[in-house]
């Protein structure tokens, strides 16, 4: 085989005359003879001679390629393409890692802002009404009454489809929002399964923690769980007495209901402090009962005592107007015999 790379047929004589074995084709592993077989030199990493047929070249292509003096065999081309693919995969992996890091940082900031907004929304209350329009001996329930024809508030609507679940441990700080949400939903579904109320994970629309996160707190924040329907909420609340420890399930109260409950609980504690038997006290939706009789009730102006001589035995269902989403007062059925709480 000639020393140059043009595929010339000239060679020195040998025991075979003018035919001399110079290279072995890497494709077919047959010998390449001068002056007898068309061959072409590969300029790639293999750096050897290859039969024209093994290189996949037609005669016109072989003639044109040989005259150009630059050729890469199929094996070298595949190796080059494999190297390019490996390089692109590495670059793609680096970009993916950087993207995931950026998404994680963004999620952490978004979660922090969401929790802060939720906390501010819960703590925010309407502006206080003028003190001149309310007697000083009455405790306020609603600072800004609305029109009877006003539409239900978002808070009252969300309370119909939500329950509050306490006792579920929180994920460690730094866990992504999606992982925390997935963990909370699965844990809530596990608690619901123990109630045997046939509520699957598919009916849970959303879960979010109530309050601001603090690593110093010894108890996890409660979860506000939003369900698909009021039927699911009723099914869960009807079996909440069977909730295993340390979990607690409560209805999600609107802002007005929470204020009413706070007033009733405060008065209940005063009765207990005054040696009233606990068994004689019953807490209703908007009334406080002592020995089966209405002792105090929540009105638009606050908490008022009901005169005992009227023996007004109002049922709990009659005091449900607190949860209708409007600010209409729960009117007393007594004939003016009630006194305001001082």
C-alpha positions, 0 to 999 in steps of 0.5 A: 500500500502506498505511503500517501492517503490517496488510495494509489495502486503503486507499491513495491514488489514482493513475493506476490509480484506487484501485489502486497498486503498492507492493511486489514479492513476493520469492517470485514477483516479481509486483507486490502491488496494494492492494485486489486481492490478499491480502498479509502483512508479514514481520517477519523480516530481509527486512522486506517484503510477500508474497502470501498464496499465496507465503507458503504460508498458507491463507485461515483461516491467513492471517486468523489470522496477520494478526490476530496482527501477527507473521509470518516468511516461509519464507525468513526461517525457513530463514535463522534455522534455518541460523544455529541449525545453524551455531551448534550445529555450532560448539559441537559442534566446540568440545566435540569439541576439548576432549574430544580434549584430555582423552582425549589427556591421559588416555591419556598418564597411562595409558601412563605408569602401564602402563609403570611397572607393567610395569617393576615386574612384571618387576623383582619377584622372589619373597622369598628362601628362608632361607639355612640351607637352601642351601649357601653355595657354590651360586648360587640359581636359584629363591628360592621353589620351588612344589609340583609340582602347582601350576598354570602361572604367568601368566609361563610361559603368556604366554611360549608365545605371545610373542616379543621383537623388538628394533631397532624405533624408538619414536614421539616422546614425546607420541604417543597410545597408540593411534597408538604401538600402531598404529605398533608393530604395523605395524612388527612385521608388516613385519619378520615379512613379511621372514621369509616365514613367512606371519604377517599383522598379524591374528595379532598380539594385542598389542605393548608396550615392555619397560622404562621409557622414557628419552629418553637411551637410544641404543637403542629398548626391545624389543617384547614381541609376543603372537601368537594361537597357539604355531604362529605363535611356532614359525614365526617363531622357526624363521626368526629367523636370516633377520631383517634388520639391525638387528632381532633376534627372540628367544623370550620367556623366563619369569622362571625361564628368564631366571635359568637363561640368566643363570647359563649365560651367566655360566659361558660367559663364564668359560670363554671367559676361561679360553681355552676355544675359543668353538666348543667351547662350546654353550649348551642350555636348561638345560645348558652343553656343552663339546666335546659333553659336559655341563659344567654344568647348572641345578638347583633349587639353582643351577648345578652342574658335571657330573663329566667321567668320567661322560661324560653326553651329555644332549640339549637336549630332556632339559633342557626342564623349565625352561620348563614353568612349574613350579619343579621342579628339573632332576635330574642323571642322574649318579650323584652325581658333580656338584659345585656351582659355587663 
